[in-house]
Amino acid sequence: MTTLSRRRFLAASGRLGAAALIAPARPGPLKAAPLGGAAGIQLYAVKDSLAADPGATLRRVRDIGFREVETAGFASLSARDFRRLLDDQGLTAPSAHLDFSVPEAAFAQAHDLGAQYAASGSLRGLISSGLSGGMTLDEAQRTAELANRLGEQAQRAGLKYVYHNHHIEFAAQGGRIAYDVLLAETHPALVQFEIDCGWMVLGGRNPVDYFARYPGRFPMIHVKDFLAAAPRAGEAAFATYDYPGAELGHGMIDYRPIFAAAEKAGLRHYFVEQEGPFTRMSQIEAARQAYEYVAKIR
């Protein structure tokens, strides 16, 4: 999930590292990757349906085949009441994306939900309200410091803090990128990471490389895809692009190598997710297609 517009895309440095994940035009048979355990969905992918009828939406999610969810809000309910709806459908929420402006309240919600992981979609608003564009190295340093503090608080609360990326962390600056600073400057015992694979690939980086370099730091991933896009008329190369979200299996990312590498690096949970606009099918039908895609390769 993201509050950022997809019309703000980074410069294309590092694009070669992600090129290996671009799905071939005529993919061969999918090879099974033994990712044991439950398939999960980030509920932001069905947010409109969830807002209209949370109980019915969770039932549909369960009927599709998902057994785990990751929350991004509670559909105007309390975390405790949302947990009851999950229990009614036999669903669990090992992770929750939370608002950390008041950490103690966020941790209380995680406990009410029964989550183990308290995740932030972004910490930019807590660093400075005036930041925009790609994450600078200075912002990355300050973000890492805040993440370490949140990690300490989460640990005291009996939880694990997790940082989730978008595309802003992957701007190259003097040979370094902000995401590498976040990994280097956060304590592994306090801060873990949830790779949003779709946003990372759009940032020109390859999740497989990070799984190899930092085993044990990525207990969760988001499984997301985008449609390829061309520069808009009159724009220079590598300027702002518009990448619409794609149903899994219909975008540009091949998840077979990602799943294989993630499992070796200690993956515990994965959550399918889709960015809008949902112009080709409903959010529920897109969720069904996502489940069918991962069922073939996990």
C-alpha positions as CSV (number, residue, x, y, z in Angstrom):
1,M,0.0,0.0,0.0
2,T,1.1,3.6,-0.5
3,T,-0.1,7.1,0.0
4,L,2.4,8.2,-2.6
5,S,1.3,8.9,-6.2
6,R,2.6,6.5,-8.8
7,R,3.4,9.6,-10.9
8,R,6.5,10.2,-8.7
9,F,9.0,7.7,-9.9
10,L,12.7,7.7,-9.3
11,A,15.5,8.1,-11.7
12,A,16.4,4.8,-13.3
13,S,19.8,4.1,-11.9
14,G,20.2,0.4,-10.9
15,R,17.6,-0.7,-13.4
16,L,19.8,-3.5,-14.6
17,G,19.6,-5.2,-11.2
18,A,15.9,-5.6,-11.5
19,A,15.8,-6.5,-15.2
20,A,16.3,-10.2,-14.4
21,L,12.9,-10.3,-12.7
22,I,10.9,-8.9,-15.6
23,A,8.5,-11.6,-16.7
24,P,9.2,-13.0,-20.2
25,A,6.6,-12.3,-22.8
26,R,5.9,-16.1,-23.2
27,P,6.6,-17.6,-19.8
28,G,7.2,-21.3,-19.5
29,P,5.5,-23.7,-17.1
30,L,5.5,-22.4,-13.5
31,K,7.8,-24.5,-11.2
32,A,6.6,-25.2,-7.7
33,A,8.4,-23.4,-4.9
34,P,7.9,-25.1,-1.6
35,L,6.7,-22.2,0.4
36,G,4.8,-24.1,3.1
37,G,2.3,-22.3,5.2
38,A,-0.7,-20.1,4.6
39,A,-1.2,-17.7,1.7
40,G,-1.8,-14.2,2.8
41,I,-3.4,-11.0,1.5
42,Q,-2.7,-7.4,2.5
43,L,-6.3,-6.1,3.0
44,Y,-5.5,-2.8,1.3
45,A,-6.0,-4.7,-1.9
46,V,-9.7,-5.1,-1.1
47,K,-10.1,-1.8,0.9
48,D,-13.2,-0.6,-0.9
49,S,-15.1,-3.9,-0.4
50,L,-13.8,-4.0,3.2
51,A,-15.1,-0.5,3.9
52,A,-18.5,-1.4,2.5
53,D,-19.0,-4.7,4.4
54,P,-16.0,-6.0,6.4
55,G,-17.6,-9.2,7.5
56,A,-18.7,-10.3,4.0
57,T,-15.3,-9.2,2.5
58,L,-13.4,-11.3,5.0
59,R,-15.7,-14.3,4.2
60,R,-14.9,-13.9,0.5
61,V,-11.2,-13.7,1.2
62,R,-11.5,-16.9,3.2
63,D,-13.5,-18.6,0.5
64,I,-10.9,-17.7,-2.1
65,G,-8.3,-19.7,0.0
66,F,-6.4,-17.1,2.0
67,R,-5.8,-18.0,5.6
68,E,-3.7,-15.0,6.7
69,V,-4.2,-11.3,6.3
70,E,-2.2,-8.2,7.0
71,T,-4.3,-5.2,8.0
72,A,-4.1,-1.6,6.9
73,G,-6.7,-0.1,9.1
74,F,-9.8,-1.8,10.6
75,A,-12.7,-0.7,8.4
76,S,-13.9,1.9,11.0
77,L,-13.9,-0.8,13.7
78,S,-11.7,-1.2,16.7
79,A,-8.8,-3.6,16.4
80,R,-10.6,-5.8,18.9
81,D,-13.8,-5.9,17.0
82,F,-12.0,-6.5,13.7
83,R,-10.2,-9.4,15.4
84,R,-13.6,-10.9,16.1
85,L,-14.5,-10.8,12.5
86,L,-11.2,-12.5,11.6
87,D,-11.9,-15.2,14.2
88,D,-15.4,-15.8,12.8
89,Q,-13.8,-16.6,9.4
90,G,-10.9,-18.6,10.7
91,L,-8.4,-16.0,9.6
92,T,-5.3,-14.8,11.4
93,A,-3.4,-11.5,11.1
94,P,0.3,-12.0,11.9
95,S,1.1,-8.5,10.8
96,A,-0.6,-5.1,11.0
97,H,0.3,-1.8,9.2
98,L,-0.1,0.8,11.9
99,D,0.1,4.5,12.6
100,F,3.1,5.2,14.9
101,S,2.4,8.8,15.8
102,V,1.5,7.3,19.2
103,P,3.5,4.1,19.4
104,E,1.8,2.8,22.5
105,A,-1.6,3.0,20.8
106,A,-0.2,1.2,17.8
107,F,1.2,-1.6,19.9
108,A,-2.1,-2.0,21.8
109,Q,-3.9,-2.4,18.5
110,A,-1.4,-5.1,17.4
111,H,-2.1,-7.0,20.6
112,D,-5.8,-6.7,20.2
113,L,-5.5,-8.0,16.7
114,G,-3.3,-10.9,17.8
115,A,-0.4,-9.7,15.5
116,Q,3.3,-10.5,16.1
117,Y,4.6,-7.8,13.7
118,A,3.9,-4.1,13.9
119,A,4.7,-2.6,10.5
120,S,5.0,0.9,9.3
121,G,4.1,1.7,5.7
122,S,6.3,4.8,6.0
123,L,7.9,6.9,8.7
124,R,8.3,10.0,6.5
125,G,5.5,11.9,8.2
126,L,7.1,11.4,11.6
127,I,10.5,12.7,10.3
128,S,9.3,15.9,8.7
129,S,6.1,17.0,7.1
130,G,7.9,18.8,4.3
131,L,9.8,15.9,2.8
132,S,8.9,14.7,-0.8
133,G,10.6,12.9,-3.7
134,G,13.2,10.3,-3.3
135,M,14.6,9.5,0.2
136,T,17.9,11.3,0.8
137,L,20.7,9.7,2.7
138,D,20.1,12.2,5.6
139,E,16.5,11.2,5.7
140,A,17.5,7.6,5.7
141,Q,19.8,8.1,8.6
142,R,17.0,9.9,10.6
143,T,14.5,7.2,9.6
144,A,16.9,4.5,10.8
145,E,17.3,6.2,14.2
146,L,13.5,6.4,14.6
147,A,13.1,2.8,13.5
148,N,15.6,1.7,16.1
149,R,13.6,3.5,18.8
150,L,10.4,2.0,17.6
151,G,12.1,-1.4,17.5
152,E,13.1,-1.0,21.1
153,Q,9.6,0.0,22.1
154,A,8.1,-2.9,20.2
155,Q,10.4,-5.4,21.8
156,R,9.4,-4.2,25.2
157,A,5.8,-4.6,24.2
158,G,6.5,-8.2,23.1
159,L,6.2,-7.4,19.4
160,K,8.5,-7.1,16.4
161,Y,8.8,-3.8,14.4
162,V,9.0,-4.0,10.6
163,Y,9.7,-1.4,8.0
164,H,7.9,-1.6,4.7
165,N,9.4,0.1,1.6
166,H,7.9,2.0,-1.3
167,H,10.0,3.2,-4.3
168,I,11.3,6.4,-2.6
169,E,14.1,4.4,-0.8
170,F,15.9,3.5,-4.0
171,A,17.3,6.7,-5.4
172,A,21.1,6.5,-6.0
173,Q,23.1,9.2,-4.3
174,G,26.8,9.2,-4.7
175,G,27.0,5.5,-5.0
176,R,24.7,4.7,-2.1
177,I,20.9,4.3,-1.8
178,A,18.7,5.1,1.1
179,Y,17.5,1.5,1.6
180,D,21.0,0.3,2.1
181,V,21.5,3.0,4.8
182,L,18.3,1.8,6.5
183,L,19.6,-1.8,6.6
184,A,23.1,-0.8,7.8
185,E,22.0,1.6,10.5
186,T,19.2,-0.4,12.1
187,H,19.9,-3.1,14.6
188,P,18.9,-6.6,13.3
189,A,17.5,-7.6,16.7
190,L,15.2,-4.5,16.7
191,V,14.2,-3.8,13.1
192,Q,13.1,-6.2,10.4
193,F,12.0,-5.4,6.9
194,E,9.1,-6.3,4.7
195,I,10.1,-6.0,1.1
196,D,7.4,-4.7,-1.2
197,C,8.8,-6.5,-4.2
198,G,6.8,-4.5,-6.7
199,W,7.9,-1.1,-5.5
200,M,11.5,-2.4,-5.1
201,V,11.6,-3.5,-8.8
202,L,10.2,-0.2,-9.9
203,G,13.0,1.4,-7.9
204,G,15.5,-0.5,-10.1
205,R,16.5,-3.0,-7.5
206,N,16.3,-6.8,-7.3
207,P,14.8,-8.4,-4.2
208,V,16.8,-11.5,-4.9
209,D,20.0,-9.6,-4.3
210,Y,18.7,-8.3,-0.9
211,F,17.7,-11.8,0.3
212,A,21.2,-13.0,-0.5
213,R,22.9,-10.1,1.2
214,Y,20.8,-9.9,4.3
215,P,19.4,-13.3,5.3
216,G,17.1,-13.2,8.3
217,R,16.1,-9.5,7.9
218,F,13.0,-10.1,5.8
219,P,10.4,-12.2,7.5
220,M,7.7,-10.9,5.2
221,I,7.2,-9.7,1.6
222,H,4.4,-8.0,-0.4
223,V,3.7,-9.8,-3.7
224,K,2.7,-7.0,-6.1
225,D,3.0,-6.4,-9.8
226,F,2.7,-3.4,-12.2
227,L,2.0,-2.9,-15.9
228,A,5.0,-1.7,-17.9
229,A,4.6,1.9,-19.0
230,A,6.2,4.3,-21.5
231,P,7.3,7.8,-20.8
232,R,4.6,10.3,-21.4
233,A,4.8,12.5,-24.5
234,G,7.4,15.2,-24.3
235,E,9.3,13.8,-21.3
236,A,12.9,13.1,-21.1
237,A,14.1,9.5,-20.6
238,F,13.8,8.3,-17.0
239,A,11.5,11.2,-16.0
240,T,8.2,10.7,-14.2
241,Y,6.3,7.6,-15.4
242,D,2.9,6.2,-14.5
243,Y,2.9,2.5,-13.6
244,P,-0.6,1.1,-13.0
245,G,-1.0,-1.8,-10.8
246,A,-1.5,-5.2,-12.4
247,E,-3.1,-8.5,-11.4
248,L,-0.5,-11.0,-10.5
249,G,0.6,-13.0,-13.5
250,H,-0.4,-10.1,-15.9
251,G,2.3,-7.6,-15.0
252,M,6.1,-7.5,-15.6
253,I,7.5,-9.3,-12.6
254,D,8.4,-13.0,-12.5
255,Y,7.9,-14.1,-8.9
256,R,9.5,-17.6,-9.3
257,P,13.1,-16.4,-8.5
258,I,11.8,-14.1,-5.8
259,F,10.0,-16.8,-3.9
260,A,12.9,-19.2,-4.2
261,A,15.3,-16.7,-2.8
262,A,12.9,-15.4,-0.1
263,E,12.4,-18.9,1.3
264,K,16.2,-19.5,1.6
265,A,16.5,-16.1,3.4
266,G,14.0,-17.1,6.1
267,L,10.6,-15.9,4.8
268,R,7.8,-16.5,7.2
269,H,4.8,-14.7,5.6
270,Y,3.8,-13.3,2.3
271,F,0.9,-11.1,1.4
272,V,-0.4,-10.5,-2.1
273,E,-1.4,-6.9,-2.8
274,Q,-2.4,-4.8,-5.8
275,E,-2.2,-1.1,-6.5
276,G,-5.1,0.5,-8.4
277,P,-6.8,1.4,-10.6
278,F,-9.0,-1.6,-10.7
279,T,-10.3,-1.1,-14.2
280,R,-10.1,-4.7,-15.5
281,M,-11.9,-6.5,-12.7
282,S,-13.1,-5.9,-9.2
283,Q,-10.8,-6.0,-6.1
284,I,-12.3,-9.3,-5.0
285,E,-11.8,-10.9,-8.5
286,A,-8.2,-9.5,-8.6
287,A,-7.6,-11.1,-5.2
288,R,-8.9,-14.4,-6.5
289,Q,-6.5,-14.2,-9.5
290,A,-3.6,-13.4,-7.1
291,Y,-4.4,-16.4,-5.0
292,E,-4.5,-18.6,-8.1
293,Y,-1.1,-17.2,-9.3
294,V,0.7,-17.8,-6.0
295,A,-0.9,-21.2,-5.6
296,K,0.9,-22.3,-8.8
297,I,4.4,-21.3,-7.7
298,R,4.5,-21.6,-3.9
